[in-house]
Amino acid sequence: MEAKYSWLELKPFHYNAPINPPIRSQEYLNKYIEHKKQLKLLNISMADYIYKKYLNGKKYKFTLNNFPYNLADHIQHYILWLDPKTKKNKINDRFWIDKIITISFPNKEYICWQNIKNNQSIPHIPHYQLFIKK
């Protein structure tokens, strides 16, 4: 059985992305690989798919991660997608990001980070990994 990441293991990475991010379970990894293959067959980039499905003119959008990291059962894995037209200083503005999260998830404990460049699977759409404690 694969070990699941605990809240305490994630906590040090709040706004400080790990060099080696948590991994997905084999089940979700296989689903992710299959999803990418399907998009490639349709000649659709991941960035175009995400933009059209979730953003499409919106400044930001929260979604449950369809391919979450292997986390303890009391942790929900979301993605905060940001419109690529958003100014870079806004994307990296912790106060602004915190405000968006706390409005959408009031009174919830959370951890978030933006993956470092080498670990970004969709670099053309700014996004944060968001973990909410149930």
Chimera marker file (.cmm) of the C-alpha trace (Angstrom):
<marker_set name="trace">
<marker id="1" x="0.000" y="0.000" z="0.000" r="1" g="1" b="0" radius="0.5"/>
<marker id="2" x="1.277" y="3.447" z="-0.934" r="1" g="1" b="0" radius="0.5"/>
<marker id="3" x="1.965" y="5.886" z="1.895" r="1" g="1" b="0" radius="0.5"/>
<marker id="4" x="-0.310" y="8.924" z="1.980" r="1" g="1" b="0" radius="0.5"/>
<marker id="5" x="0.997" y="12.411" z="2.671" r="1" g="1" b="0" radius="0.5"/>
<marker id="6" x="-0.149" y="13.879" z="5.970" r="1" g="1" b="0" radius="0.5"/>
<marker id="7" x="-1.062" y="17.467" z="6.805" r="1" g="1" b="0" radius="0.5"/>
<marker id="8" x="2.139" y="17.792" z="8.842" r="1" g="1" b="0" radius="0.5"/>
<marker id="9" x="4.231" y="16.669" z="5.868" r="1" g="1" b="0" radius="0.5"/>
<marker id="10" x="2.604" y="19.279" z="3.603" r="1" g="1" b="0" radius="0.5"/>
<marker id="11" x="2.611" y="22.165" z="6.067" r="1" g="1" b="0" radius="0.5"/>
<marker id="12" x="6.286" y="23.234" z="5.633" r="1" g="1" b="0" radius="0.5"/>
<marker id="13" x="5.555" y="23.871" z="1.943" r="1" g="1" b="0" radius="0.5"/>
<marker id="14" x="2.915" y="26.567" z="2.456" r="1" g="1" b="0" radius="0.5"/>
<marker id="15" x="3.946" y="29.181" z="-0.145" r="1" g="1" b="0" radius="0.5"/>
<marker id="16" x="7.272" y="27.349" z="-0.370" r="1" g="1" b="0" radius="0.5"/>
<marker id="17" x="6.926" y="24.679" z="-3.060" r="1" g="1" b="0" radius="0.5"/>
<marker id="18" x="8.850" y="21.465" z="-2.520" r="1" g="1" b="0" radius="0.5"/>
<marker id="19" x="11.610" y="20.601" z="-4.970" r="1" g="1" b="0" radius="0.5"/>
<marker id="20" x="10.169" y="17.088" z="-5.107" r="1" g="1" b="0" radius="0.5"/>
<marker id="21" x="6.388" y="17.472" z="-4.881" r="1" g="1" b="0" radius="0.5"/>
<marker id="22" x="4.157" y="14.741" z="-3.464" r="1" g="1" b="0" radius="0.5"/>
<marker id="23" x="3.301" y="11.942" z="-5.851" r="1" g="1" b="0" radius="0.5"/>
<marker id="24" x="0.003" y="10.578" z="-7.087" r="1" g="1" b="0" radius="0.5"/>
<marker id="25" x="-1.237" y="7.092" z="-6.337" r="1" g="1" b="0" radius="0.5"/>
<marker id="26" x="-0.627" y="4.649" z="-9.174" r="1" g="1" b="0" radius="0.5"/>
<marker id="27" x="-4.349" y="4.723" z="-9.970" r="1" g="1" b="0" radius="0.5"/>
<marker id="28" x="-4.421" y="8.524" z="-10.419" r="1" g="1" b="0" radius="0.5"/>
<marker id="29" x="-1.083" y="8.555" z="-12.214" r="1" g="1" b="0" radius="0.5"/>
<marker id="30" x="-2.485" y="6.090" z="-14.779" r="1" g="1" b="0" radius="0.5"/>
<marker id="31" x="-5.627" y="8.225" z="-15.192" r="1" g="1" b="0" radius="0.5"/>
<marker id="32" x="-3.488" y="11.352" z="-15.666" r="1" g="1" b="0" radius="0.5"/>
<marker id="33" x="-1.338" y="9.670" z="-18.316" r="1" g="1" b="0" radius="0.5"/>
<marker id="34" x="-4.455" y="8.457" z="-20.135" r="1" g="1" b="0" radius="0.5"/>
<marker id="35" x="-6.010" y="11.948" z="-19.990" r="1" g="1" b="0" radius="0.5"/>
<marker id="36" x="-2.889" y="13.471" z="-21.559" r="1" g="1" b="0" radius="0.5"/>
<marker id="37" x="-2.911" y="10.799" z="-24.299" r="1" g="1" b="0" radius="0.5"/>
<marker id="38" x="-6.559" y="11.538" z="-25.129" r="1" g="1" b="0" radius="0.5"/>
<marker id="39" x="-5.896" y="15.267" z="-25.415" r="1" g="1" b="0" radius="0.5"/>
<marker id="40" x="-2.895" y="14.607" z="-27.638" r="1" g="1" b="0" radius="0.5"/>
<marker id="41" x="-5.013" y="12.397" z="-29.934" r="1" g="1" b="0" radius="0.5"/>
<marker id="42" x="-7.496" y="15.275" z="-30.199" r="1" g="1" b="0" radius="0.5"/>
<marker id="43" x="-4.627" y="17.711" z="-30.842" r="1" g="1" b="0" radius="0.5"/>
<marker id="44" x="-5.589" y="19.796" z="-27.788" r="1" g="1" b="0" radius="0.5"/>
<marker id="45" x="-2.901" y="21.227" z="-25.529" r="1" g="1" b="0" radius="0.5"/>
<marker id="46" x="-3.313" y="20.941" z="-21.761" r="1" g="1" b="0" radius="0.5"/>
<marker id="47" x="-3.255" y="24.750" z="-21.512" r="1" g="1" b="0" radius="0.5"/>
<marker id="48" x="-6.060" y="25.153" z="-24.075" r="1" g="1" b="0" radius="0.5"/>
<marker id="49" x="-8.109" y="22.431" z="-22.399" r="1" g="1" b="0" radius="0.5"/>
<marker id="50" x="-7.764" y="24.030" z="-18.950" r="1" g="1" b="0" radius="0.5"/>
<marker id="51" x="-8.450" y="27.540" z="-20.198" r="1" g="1" b="0" radius="0.5"/>
<marker id="52" x="-11.581" y="26.603" z="-22.134" r="1" g="1" b="0" radius="0.5"/>
<marker id="53" x="-12.954" y="24.213" z="-19.521" r="1" g="1" b="0" radius="0.5"/>
<marker id="54" x="-12.312" y="26.246" z="-16.368" r="1" g="1" b="0" radius="0.5"/>
<marker id="55" x="-11.332" y="29.854" z="-17.025" r="1" g="1" b="0" radius="0.5"/>
<marker id="56" x="-12.749" y="31.069" z="-20.339" r="1" g="1" b="0" radius="0.5"/>
<marker id="57" x="-12.503" y="34.757" z="-19.384" r="1" g="1" b="0" radius="0.5"/>
<marker id="58" x="-12.768" y="34.347" z="-15.595" r="1" g="1" b="0" radius="0.5"/>
<marker id="59" x="-10.005" y="35.807" z="-13.410" r="1" g="1" b="0" radius="0.5"/>
<marker id="60" x="-9.703" y="32.585" z="-11.418" r="1" g="1" b="0" radius="0.5"/>
<marker id="61" x="-11.387" y="29.259" z="-10.738" r="1" g="1" b="0" radius="0.5"/>
<marker id="62" x="-11.093" y="26.590" z="-8.039" r="1" g="1" b="0" radius="0.5"/>
<marker id="63" x="-11.446" y="22.954" z="-9.067" r="1" g="1" b="0" radius="0.5"/>
<marker id="64" x="-10.987" y="19.724" z="-7.208" r="1" g="1" b="0" radius="0.5"/>
<marker id="65" x="-7.853" y="18.162" z="-8.613" r="1" g="1" b="0" radius="0.5"/>
<marker id="66" x="-8.952" y="15.332" z="-10.926" r="1" g="1" b="0" radius="0.5"/>
<marker id="67" x="-5.545" y="13.702" z="-10.430" r="1" g="1" b="0" radius="0.5"/>
<marker id="68" x="-4.729" y="14.467" z="-6.781" r="1" g="1" b="0" radius="0.5"/>
<marker id="69" x="-1.576" y="13.698" z="-4.909" r="1" g="1" b="0" radius="0.5"/>
<marker id="70" x="-1.745" y="10.679" z="-2.638" r="1" g="1" b="0" radius="0.5"/>
<marker id="71" x="-3.042" y="12.431" z="0.492" r="1" g="1" b="0" radius="0.5"/>
<marker id="72" x="-4.478" y="11.469" z="3.851" r="1" g="1" b="0" radius="0.5"/>
<marker id="73" x="-8.262" y="11.133" z="3.778" r="1" g="1" b="0" radius="0.5"/>
<marker id="74" x="-8.862" y="14.383" z="5.683" r="1" g="1" b="0" radius="0.5"/>
<marker id="75" x="-7.181" y="16.504" z="2.976" r="1" g="1" b="0" radius="0.5"/>
<marker id="76" x="-8.882" y="17.740" z="-0.205" r="1" g="1" b="0" radius="0.5"/>
<marker id="77" x="-6.657" y="18.677" z="-3.140" r="1" g="1" b="0" radius="0.5"/>
<marker id="78" x="-7.829" y="21.637" z="-5.225" r="1" g="1" b="0" radius="0.5"/>
<marker id="79" x="-6.250" y="23.683" z="-7.972" r="1" g="1" b="0" radius="0.5"/>
<marker id="80" x="-6.569" y="27.455" z="-8.062" r="1" g="1" b="0" radius="0.5"/>
<marker id="81" x="-6.373" y="28.326" z="-11.782" r="1" g="1" b="0" radius="0.5"/>
<marker id="82" x="-5.501" y="31.927" z="-12.663" r="1" g="1" b="0" radius="0.5"/>
<marker id="83" x="-6.127" y="33.665" z="-15.966" r="1" g="1" b="0" radius="0.5"/>
<marker id="84" x="-2.817" y="33.827" z="-17.862" r="1" g="1" b="0" radius="0.5"/>
<marker id="85" x="-3.513" y="37.506" z="-18.595" r="1" g="1" b="0" radius="0.5"/>
<marker id="86" x="-3.240" y="38.264" z="-14.870" r="1" g="1" b="0" radius="0.5"/>
<marker id="87" x="-0.208" y="40.416" z="-14.126" r="1" g="1" b="0" radius="0.5"/>
<marker id="88" x="2.734" y="38.462" z="-12.736" r="1" g="1" b="0" radius="0.5"/>
<marker id="89" x="2.982" y="40.627" z="-9.611" r="1" g="1" b="0" radius="0.5"/>
<marker id="90" x="-0.671" y="39.775" z="-8.861" r="1" g="1" b="0" radius="0.5"/>
<marker id="91" x="-0.108" y="36.042" z="-9.453" r="1" g="1" b="0" radius="0.5"/>
<marker id="92" x="2.694" y="36.102" z="-6.880" r="1" g="1" b="0" radius="0.5"/>
<marker id="93" x="0.850" y="38.385" z="-4.427" r="1" g="1" b="0" radius="0.5"/>
<marker id="94" x="0.344" y="36.229" z="-1.360" r="1" g="1" b="0" radius="0.5"/>
<marker id="95" x="-2.158" y="38.693" z="0.136" r="1" g="1" b="0" radius="0.5"/>
<marker id="96" x="-4.326" y="38.528" z="-3.004" r="1" g="1" b="0" radius="0.5"/>
<marker id="97" x="-4.118" y="34.709" z="-3.185" r="1" g="1" b="0" radius="0.5"/>
<marker id="98" x="-4.960" y="34.397" z="0.535" r="1" g="1" b="0" radius="0.5"/>
<marker id="99" x="-7.954" y="36.685" z="0.067" r="1" g="1" b="0" radius="0.5"/>
<marker id="100" x="-9.323" y="34.606" z="-2.829" r="1" g="1" b="0" radius="0.5"/>
<marker id="101" x="-8.882" y="31.383" z="-0.850" r="1" g="1" b="0" radius="0.5"/>
<marker id="102" x="-10.387" y="32.649" z="2.414" r="1" g="1" b="0" radius="0.5"/>
<marker id="103" x="-13.420" y="34.105" z="0.632" r="1" g="1" b="0" radius="0.5"/>
<marker id="104" x="-14.040" y="30.788" z="-1.136" r="1" g="1" b="0" radius="0.5"/>
<marker id="105" x="-13.146" y="28.567" z="1.829" r="1" g="1" b="0" radius="0.5"/>
<marker id="106" x="-14.057" y="30.557" z="4.962" r="1" g="1" b="0" radius="0.5"/>
<marker id="107" x="-12.809" y="29.209" z="8.290" r="1" g="1" b="0" radius="0.5"/>
<marker id="108" x="-10.846" y="26.407" z="6.619" r="1" g="1" b="0" radius="0.5"/>
<marker id="109" x="-7.214" y="25.604" z="7.271" r="1" g="1" b="0" radius="0.5"/>
<marker id="110" x="-5.248" y="25.447" z="4.034" r="1" g="1" b="0" radius="0.5"/>
<marker id="111" x="-1.817" y="25.016" z="2.492" r="1" g="1" b="0" radius="0.5"/>
<marker id="112" x="-0.933" y="26.206" z="-0.980" r="1" g="1" b="0" radius="0.5"/>
<marker id="113" x="1.975" y="26.635" z="-3.318" r="1" g="1" b="0" radius="0.5"/>
<marker id="114" x="2.846" y="27.208" z="-6.937" r="1" g="1" b="0" radius="0.5"/>
<marker id="115" x="5.032" y="24.397" z="-8.215" r="1" g="1" b="0" radius="0.5"/>
<marker id="116" x="8.542" y="25.413" z="-9.179" r="1" g="1" b="0" radius="0.5"/>
<marker id="117" x="9.097" y="25.801" z="-12.945" r="1" g="1" b="0" radius="0.5"/>
<marker id="118" x="10.654" y="22.344" z="-13.395" r="1" g="1" b="0" radius="0.5"/>
<marker id="119" x="7.587" y="20.700" z="-11.818" r="1" g="1" b="0" radius="0.5"/>
<marker id="120" x="4.886" y="22.622" z="-13.668" r="1" g="1" b="0" radius="0.5"/>
<marker id="121" x="2.969" y="20.340" z="-15.993" r="1" g="1" b="0" radius="0.5"/>
<marker id="122" x="0.934" y="23.282" z="-17.361" r="1" g="1" b="0" radius="0.5"/>
<marker id="123" x="3.316" y="26.268" z="-17.240" r="1" g="1" b="0" radius="0.5"/>
<marker id="124" x="1.193" y="28.484" z="-19.525" r="1" g="1" b="0" radius="0.5"/>
<marker id="125" x="-1.684" y="28.648" z="-17.021" r="1" g="1" b="0" radius="0.5"/>
<marker id="126" x="-0.620" y="29.979" z="-13.617" r="1" g="1" b="0" radius="0.5"/>
<marker id="127" x="-2.015" y="27.804" z="-10.850" r="1" g="1" b="0" radius="0.5"/>
<marker id="128" x="-1.619" y="26.912" z="-7.205" r="1" g="1" b="0" radius="0.5"/>
<marker id="129" x="-1.831" y="23.536" z="-5.537" r="1" g="1" b="0" radius="0.5"/>
<marker id="130" x="-4.343" y="24.020" z="-2.726" r="1" g="1" b="0" radius="0.5"/>
<marker id="131" x="-4.905" y="21.648" z="0.157" r="1" g="1" b="0" radius="0.5"/>
<marker id="132" x="-7.914" y="22.082" z="2.412" r="1" g="1" b="0" radius="0.5"/>
<marker id="133" x="-8.257" y="20.328" z="5.729" r="1" g="1" b="0" radius="0.5"/>
<marker id="134" x="-11.720" y="18.726" z="5.945" r="1" g="1" b="0" radius="0.5"/>
<link id1="1" id2="2" r="1" g="1" b="0" radius="0.2"/>
<link id1="2" id2="3" r="1" g="1" b="0" radius="0.2"/>
<link id1="3" id2="4" r="1" g="1" b="0" radius="0.2"/>
<link id1="4" id2="5" r="1" g="1" b="0" radius="0.2"/>
<link id1="5" id2="6" r="1" g="1" b="0" radius="0.2"/>
<link id1="6" id2="7" r="1" g="1" b="0" radius="0.2"/>
<link id1="7" id2="8" r="1" g="1" b="0" radius="0.2"/>
<link id1="8" id2="9" r="1" g="1" b="0" radius="0.2"/>
<link id1="9" id2="10" r="1" g="1" b="0" radius="0.2"/>
<link id1="10" id2="11" r="1" g="1" b="0" radius="0.2"/>
<link id1="11" id2="12" r="1" g="1" b="0" radius="0.2"/>
<link id1="12" id2="13" r="1" g="1" b="0" radius="0.2"/>
<link id1="13" id2="14" r="1" g="1" b="0" radius="0.2"/>
<link id1="14" id2="15" r="1" g="1" b="0" radius="0.2"/>
<link id1="15" id2="16" r="1" g="1" b="0" radius="0.2"/>
<link id1="16" id2="17" r="1" g="1" b="0" radius="0.2"/>
<link id1="17" id2="18" r="1" g="1" b="0" radius="0.2"/>
<link id1="18" id2="19" r="1" g="1" b="0" radius="0.2"/>
<link id1="19" id2="20" r="1" g="1" b="0" radius="0.2"/>
<link id1="20" id2="21" r="1" g="1" b="0" radius="0.2"/>
<link id1="21" id2="22" r="1" g="1" b="0" radius="0.2"/>
<link id1="22" id2="23" r="1" g="1" b="0" radius="0.2"/>
<link id1="23" id2="24" r="1" g="1" b="0" radius="0.2"/>
<link id1="24" id2="25" r="1" g="1" b="0" radius="0.2"/>
<link id1="25" id2="26" r="1" g="1" b="0" radius="0.2"/>
<link id1="26" id2="27" r="1" g="1" b="0" radius="0.2"/>
<link id1="27" id2="28" r="1" g="1" b="0" radius="0.2"/>
<link id1="28" id2="29" r="1" g="1" b="0" radius="0.2"/>
<link id1="29" id2="30" r="1" g="1" b="0" radius="0.2"/>
<link id1="30" id2="31" r="1" g="1" b="0" radius="0.2"/>
<link id1="31" id2="32" r="1" g="1" b="0" radius="0.2"/>
<link id1="32" id2="33" r="1" g="1" b="0" radius="0.2"/>
<link id1="33" id2="34" r="1" g="1" b="0" radius="0.2"/>
<link id1="34" id2="35" r="1" g="1" b="0" radius="0.2"/>
<link id1="35" id2="36" r="1" g="1" b="0" radius="0.2"/>
<link id1="36" id2="37" r="1" g="1" b="0" radius="0.2"/>
<link id1="37" id2="38" r="1" g="1" b="0" radius="0.2"/>
<link id1="38" id2="39" r="1" g="1" b="0" radius="0.2"/>
<link id1="39" id2="40" r="1" g="1" b="0" radius="0.2"/>
<link id1="40" id2="41" r="1" g="1" b="0" radius="0.2"/>
<link id1="41" id2="42" r="1" g="1" b="0" radius="0.2"/>
<link id1="42" id2="43" r="1" g="1" b="0" radius="0.2"/>
<link id1="43" id2="44" r="1" g="1" b="0" radius="0.2"/>
<link id1="44" id2="45" r="1" g="1" b="0" radius="0.2"/>
<link id1="45" id2="46" r="1" g="1" b="0" radius="0.2"/>
<link id1="46" id2="47" r="1" g="1" b="0" radius="0.2"/>
<link id1="47" id2="48" r="1" g="1" b="0" radius="0.2"/>
<link id1="48" id2="49" r="1" g="1" b="0" radius="0.2"/>
<link id1="49" id2="50" r="1" g="1" b="0" radius="0.2"/>
<link id1="50" id2="51" r="1" g="1" b="0" radius="0.2"/>
<link id1="51" id2="52" r="1" g="1" b="0" radius="0.2"/>
<link id1="52" id2="53" r="1" g="1" b="0" radius="0.2"/>
<link id1="53" id2="54" r="1" g="1" b="0" radius="0.2"/>
<link id1="54" id2="55" r="1" g="1" b="0" radius="0.2"/>
<link id1="55" id2="56" r="1" g="1" b="0" radius="0.2"/>
<link id1="56" id2="57" r="1" g="1" b="0" radius="0.2"/>
<link id1="57" id2="58" r="1" g="1" b="0" radius="0.2"/>
<link id1="58" id2="59" r="1" g="1" b="0" radius="0.2"/>
<link id1="59" id2="60" r="1" g="1" b="0" radius="0.2"/>
<link id1="60" id2="61" r="1" g="1" b="0" radius="0.2"/>
<link id1="61" id2="62" r="1" g="1" b="0" radius="0.2"/>
<link id1="62" id2="63" r="1" g="1" b="0" radius="0.2"/>
<link id1="63" id2="64" r="1" g="1" b="0" radius="0.2"/>
<link id1="64" id2="65" r="1" g="1" b="0" radius="0.2"/>
<link id1="65" id2="66" r="1" g="1" b="0" radius="0.2"/>
<link id1="66" id2="67" r="1" g="1" b="0" radius="0.2"/>
<link id1="67" id2="68" r="1" g="1" b="0" radius="0.2"/>
<link id1="68" id2="69" r="1" g="1" b="0" radius="0.2"/>
<link id1="69" id2="70" r="1" g="1" b="0" radius="0.2"/>
<link id1="70" id2="71" r="1" g="1" b="0" radius="0.2"/>
<link id1="71" id2="72" r="1" g="1" b="0" radius="0.2"/>
<link id1="72" id2="73" r="1" g="1" b="0" radius="0.2"/>
<link id1="73" id2="74" r="1" g="1" b="0" radius="0.2"/>
<link id1="74" id2="75" r="1" g="1" b="0" radius="0.2"/>
<link id1="75" id2="76" r="1" g="1" b="0" radius="0.2"/>
<link id1="76" id2="77" r="1" g="1" b="0" radius="0.2"/>
<link id1="77" id2="78" r="1" g="1" b="0" radius="0.2"/>
<link id1="78" id2="79" r="1" g="1" b="0" radius="0.2"/>
<link id1="79" id2="80" r="1" g="1" b="0" radius="0.2"/>
<link id1="80" id2="81" r="1" g="1" b="0" radius="0.2"/>
<link id1="81" id2="82" r="1" g="1" b="0" radius="0.2"/>
<link id1="82" id2="83" r="1" g="1" b="0" radius="0.2"/>
<link id1="83" id2="84" r="1" g="1" b="0" radius="0.2"/>
<link id1="84" id2="85" r="1" g="1" b="0" radius="0.2"/>
<link id1="85" id2="86" r="1" g="1" b="0" radius="0.2"/>
<link id1="86" id2="87" r="1" g="1" b="0" radius="0.2"/>
<link id1="87" id2="88" r="1" g="1" b="0" radius="0.2"/>
<link id1="88" id2="89" r="1" g="1" b="0" radius="0.2"/>
<link id1="89" id2="90" r="1" g="1" b="0" radius="0.2"/>
<link id1="90" id2="91" r="1" g="1" b="0" radius="0.2"/>
<link id1="91" id2="92" r="1" g="1" b="0" radius="0.2"/>
<link id1="92" id2="93" r="1" g="1" b="0" radius="0.2"/>
<link id1="93" id2="94" r="1" g="1" b="0" radius="0.2"/>
<link id1="94" id2="95" r="1" g="1" b="0" radius="0.2"/>
<link id1="95" id2="96" r="1" g="1" b="0" radius="0.2"/>
<link id1="96" id2="97" r="1" g="1" b="0" radius="0.2"/>
<link id1="97" id2="98" r="1" g="1" b="0" radius="0.2"/>
<link id1="98" id2="99" r="1" g="1" b="0" radius="0.2"/>
<link id1="99" id2="100" r="1" g="1" b="0" radius="0.2"/>
<link id1="100" id2="101" r="1" g="1" b="0" radius="0.2"/>
<link id1="101" id2="102" r="1" g="1" b="0" radius="0.2"/>
<link id1="102" id2="103" r="1" g="1" b="0" radius="0.2"/>
<link id1="103" id2="104" r="1" g="1" b="0" radius="0.2"/>
<link id1="104" id2="105" r="1" g="1" b="0" radius="0.2"/>
<link id1="105" id2="106" r="1" g="1" b="0" radius="0.2"/>
<link id1="106" id2="107" r="1" g="1" b="0" radius="0.2"/>
<link id1="107" id2="108" r="1" g="1" b="0" radius="0.2"/>
<link id1="108" id2="109" r="1" g="1" b="0" radius="0.2"/>
<link id1="109" id2="110" r="1" g="1" b="0" radius="0.2"/>
<link id1="110" id2="111" r="1" g="1" b="0" radius="0.2"/>
<link id1="111" id2="112" r="1" g="1" b="0" radius="0.2"/>
<link id1="112" id2="113" r="1" g="1" b="0" radius="0.2"/>
<link id1="113" id2="114" r="1" g="1" b="0" radius="0.2"/>
<link id1="114" id2="115" r="1" g="1" b="0" radius="0.2"/>
<link id1="115" id2="116" r="1" g="1" b="0" radius="0.2"/>
<link id1="116" id2="117" r="1" g="1" b="0" radius="0.2"/>
<link id1="117" id2="118" r="1" g="1" b="0" radius="0.2"/>
<link id1="118" id2="119" r="1" g="1" b="0" radius="0.2"/>
<link id1="119" id2="120" r="1" g="1" b="0" radius="0.2"/>
<link id1="120" id2="121" r="1" g="1" b="0" radius="0.2"/>
<link id1="121" id2="122" r="1" g="1" b="0" radius="0.2"/>
<link id1="122" id2="123" r="1" g="1" b="0" radius="0.2"/>
<link id1="123" id2="124" r="1" g="1" b="0" radius="0.2"/>
<link id1="124" id2="125" r="1" g="1" b="0" radius="0.2"/>
<link id1="125" id2="126" r="1" g="1" b="0" radius="0.2"/>
<link id1="126" id2="127" r="1" g="1" b="0" radius="0.2"/>
<link id1="127" id2="128" r="1" g="1" b="0" radius="0.2"/>
<link id1="128" id2="129" r="1" g="1" b="0" radius="0.2"/>
<link id1="129" id2="130" r="1" g="1" b="0" radius="0.2"/>
<link id1="130" id2="131" r="1" g="1" b="0" radius="0.2"/>
<link id1="131" id2="132" r="1" g="1" b="0" radius="0.2"/>
<link id1="132" id2="133" r="1" g="1" b="0" radius="0.2"/>
<link id1="133" id2="134" r="1" g="1" b="0" radius="0.2"/>
</marker_set>
